[in-house]
Amino acid sequence: MARTSHSSKHTLKLTGSLRARVVEPTPLSAARAREQLKELASNLWWTWNETAQRAFAAVDPVLWDATKHSPLEMLERVQESTLAAACLEPGFRLVLADALAHRTQSLTAHSWYSRQAKLPKNLSVAYFCSEYAIHESMQQYSGGLGVLAGDHLKSASDLGVPLTAVGLLYEHGYYQQQFATDGTTRVLYPRIRRETMPILDTGHRVQCPIGDSTVHAKVWKATVGRVALYLLDANLAENTPEDRLLTEGLYKGEPALRMRQQVLLGVGGSIALRTVGVHATVYHLNEGHAAFAAIERCAQFVEGGASKANSMERVRASTAFTTHTPVPAGHDRYSVDDVWTALRPTLERAKMTHADLAALGRENPSDEAEPLCMTVLCLRLAAKVNGVAKLHGEVSRAMWTAAYGVKSAAKVPIFSITNGVHLPTWMHPLARDFWRSAAGFDPLAPEPKAPGWKKVRVVDRAEFWAMRSALRAQLVAFVRGRLARAVARRGASAFAMDAALSTLNPDALTIGFARRFATYKRAHLLMRDLERLTALVSNEKRPVQFLYAGKAHPRDAGGQELAQQIHAIAETPLFRGKIVLLEEYDMEVGRALVSGCDVWLNTPLRPHEASGTSGMKVPLHGGINCSISDGWWPESFDGTNGWTIGDARELPREARDEADAKSLYQLLEKSIVPEFYARGRDGLPMKWIDRALASAATVSPVFSAHRMVAEYCTKSYS
């Protein structure tokens, strides 16, 4: 655990995880320890429980980091003598015993859902998504959609919601990112090794008809706490080379390949659930990628004796759909003929014609030139449809009036359930222990409501500032380590290595920007006036530093160009060491940034951000948001808990960028920087601390995945 910087006058009190033990731990052999560690790794509960992670790290901390915190890979590579030596440490034996006991208690405790008399006792939710971000060692995600899905599963487990998830098992996930010396993006596709992933071969295989092919898929199972996640794998010898590509990578290839992947997810996933014996009462389609699950379910009802009309009504009545895209161009669209060809075996089982398919997937069924839209298909076959923020709900209602055949957006039956984040996954142990000690409540309690956050406004200011300083120092150490790895990979000199290891100031105001490098997110907005930016980072009395991280899609030339522009600016002498661009943005980098940054910067082009969740994680650690009024932020901002950039006026793009950039500079120059450095005699920035505590008190209890999943239970699942 990093210490606070030398200039800090305050001491951080450590509690919780460092509690003393009186009882001597039971002796443990290396063989028994290996067995217990494998058992602990078999359930992904460990990915959001710090005690379990400490047990793995204690075996070999260097190897733990080198394997991206993969328990099974670490156990495969660790020397037997190293494991035997760990077993001699009383601390290791204690933390391993604690982790196993805590897991048993957590997974068998009387859950929130079981105590809800008004919720159905026979509920069984099938949750479909194309990606899941469970942990950085499992590269099965690209960005926000996967992070949300992973958090959804974890909260469902914590709350005891009866949910089963379905997805695809990708051979190399999304991609690993490197920056070349000139800032261009290198795309790496490492192959996964299934034996080092905590997944189980169920022994089941399914046959999914796609056009003239019958695609064979192995069904793997990952256990996520109380939730089962089934993943389909088409990389089998009995498939054609073309069909084996269906699970090669995430969001790869031409539209035809992507559409066939979506058939495997929706049709194959529904068949897999029936094969493993899961009989869901509600199907939750998280984004339009899984739309074809509804067609397969219609076919199953027809085969059971229902009429075509009755099967569609039964599917509609038991389907919930979440849309995540506020931009029309972001919704998958395919030729109706191409979809008919790929889906024909399933459509014929459902007794659906080409005209039926067109009517379900077109906004205007009579327009023969219009392609099929996956989102429209979901809208037509789901009784419950929601956006992921209040503003996104408004945008979605206006976007889909034609699909619902109404003229007024007010008549479109799309409501909103605002996204949230899984606190146990994203909260740093230092912050968790601080809130427990200083405010007297458990911020990780498995409940949708968290009234304890009201108490954080009155915590000791000096102790709070010590916690913030410690987290910032840890972030600086993390960034230095990442930069050192990057320069070492390029064969850099000792001088370059020393520069990397001394980058950043642990006492400086630290502002972070980390998200997908899509052009609408405007990562470059801060760079529009380099003269004003130079003045900000060059003030020795009030130093400011900026951290950037993000990935663009391998085919998104515009997003990659943004990253290259930021890289070029960060490498100039004026900004070197004051602006840093990190490569390989993943969950580990995300956790470090949201815990250590003082301010979280969010600059999307309104209203292009459906929700966003990274900014919800920052207040958990006493950080503050500075954001465009888009996504979730309009629901949270109250004038005291952060800053809003610009306004909601509709302007041409260039004028909008210019106005928002000027607003951002003014906030930095007149409010954010002065407030951070306005210190009293005790060295504390009291106004800043009050704003930070207001941020924690207002954001953290509302924008949690526990609250979000509970809302799905009451508004969509029941």
Steps between C-alpha positions, in 0.01 A plus 500: 500500500649830392574766758377853475744746346770649722340845491175376656446612859238239564513128572269246346355259753496142379218272607308192395732289289794540743315376807704289741441131563560314824437144383798329336399382150482129422811351331459465125684288243582629154279235340204594719559871438502444124173309528335773706624778273362320194169461677501870585580586137219282363234757590552850365378635833870562565505774234309737727627389841826650622568228758501232231726709277745546787513124544610455138742793510666365815620188316728695263430875467725544196346208313151617600563832324673336204197279428256795506367361828398164355485244785514189284785626285692600810446157658611335176825697494589534870792293629407232753765632736347848482157367588647293784675809635171694490338225709752572776366856531223529762359801313453300180329214680269744679398696193435181300280362779322836527433509126350152490283567805388838365403346167287234667329761715438736207355239268271340756375811681131592494488734202317823428287336229388216725361758745285679240145379546368694197747351251422166329650195666509305174703765315779377274676765290704416189740788433654524151796722414780489242773583752573471873767684694548290811873553553806620311638146480198398290520712183141446393395865481565816299362778717199644676238247388710213633582682824131565557414135429769376737379732774142389437592136558696576816221706652245233406717255693536728803125572509402138435311574177438169314684580179688295241719672239587403143783616275776388265850380592744693282832352395688826559236735637519859373865596455803615694619851429852635461615841384792521260762772545301728269175437688339274243297213642631145484225237520604170662287188502631260765329161519329400822589177673182343627686300763599823674146640495266416789245338269359148496421284199136406563527200268215641292518594134232673301426516131405844372364527143642802315400506136607175340743422782449323827741663741615284789575682825643378826328639810733627770392620843646776714364530853462863606404479865145362496462567125580255219648646182485266198739575214480346152821398321492429126874439459447125452651259250160394365422856385613651171784756519242772433276386786793470740553875456166569668665500842846613396469858618268769627356749247732380226445455130247611246129553573417155361726332757363718780143414403579128506662545843174651617310198373728279706453720806121526476393171342790288626483658845129424534557140392787475751279612788246232417780244465645570845153495656437869562135595448493877528183697564650831380754562224706819535666606173779741587537697175381385157775244439281228657179581309489162326440331835141622471461327161634172638257522792211552256611184321508307826145612588372406155661157530316470831166552328451879513387699200737748340308795643477344845870411504595859417273634772643258758854600406411868514339466842810336647777706340681807636729701274762760592619736229834676547546705184361855461636543145306348205822398323606294800226238458582186302315482168510217246333418171170322563598245236831430676329453834237278339775283352689466827192455718279304262511163684386669821241722328346199328470320833321811628276498188619851416524625143739743337227763533461422871871554554496830311200621698674420828833661414416810298384831642278529195402146395372621163837651404665218307829689480533528877738250666417298807600671824589276796372761745162524324474121511547517877251786536235295320559187708548646850229625734746684723753733333731736683776748438793529739455856631210744521639713217567189294141393555383833358732470201387141436132590510557771242717269287250213473163670441482354146573150626204523737279670241434811709565869438570606858806384692288505814307200364811286451507237780870523582589577860840535662705313758819695556817295502698439816834352604583201717664658802690190623670473159600863466558630853863505613557324837640822649177684423288212626685487829490878535123524459449211742720659762427870452129486413401181682324308222577222255510649148504150347185368669296283255193725506350733235459787745805646673395766754842488665645727232319793663752477784806568287445878500614523862812281495828639631637724225865433577451123487305531176777706341757244614296230326483705180875569511575131548282400204657766279848381597405143417373610160825684428697186591274291276541736204878505543507122492291490184719759328816314603365182340419687180847659465671172590311331216652753261853428621531844659807627685551523873430874472159433340422242767588747774276761337211256492549409865497865607204613289218693669474673836314313777388832652374664179138539397442190287231499232406182315332417170453130421244350264460363150673728249193561287503838329173618661662467844736784398813391684680788329272777631756605761762547228313765298694786665855384569601841635246482781582134558871587526421762763307243704770232506795741536394671822750372759298635792179333382607197293241315292549167321275310260474124450346349187412141413272350238458265208359559155353219294770348275313638197423840651763714329353817650522370855856377447594838357373668817722272708795585275434874541495471878815287490679764292404779739597294804845439350581868440744656751236742630262221598725202562431366848194728536278320248525122487333258260484143630472203266284188539197652674342211691325439832823520698591839351142613552505411871827684553382816325155530657645450848795738471383790283377812677280603205336286233463670164216406264455692175253320267300677234154528656278296473725225359589344838227252594613483862867441574607339826866588559408827670277312746807323640699813582284632790544165677856620563431867570558609141289758317342506154540774241271406213290608209131484596448165330432138590455446872650833614185718463329271754779546753634853475353729767742792488700387804632157401705573187511719191304508175671604177308722258125491457229310314458739207493344153791641296686398184781254577792743474318765703405238759860382534627856533241597762556186707878539487477860623267393781742225601800735510304752703397235752860382534646850532236666717358220712664156493869588534453790748268292718742207516787726611307727737654357819440606857760516774453127550590436136147386410295627204174518694273616216638224276449238769141613556432462126667159494295378794183635339597301191542180702175557693282568195646281224608180675167384649299571184719390211573148620440175316314368805243778457496441123441124522228550762328740258515239225335255738210733575458672160603238243530150644172485690 
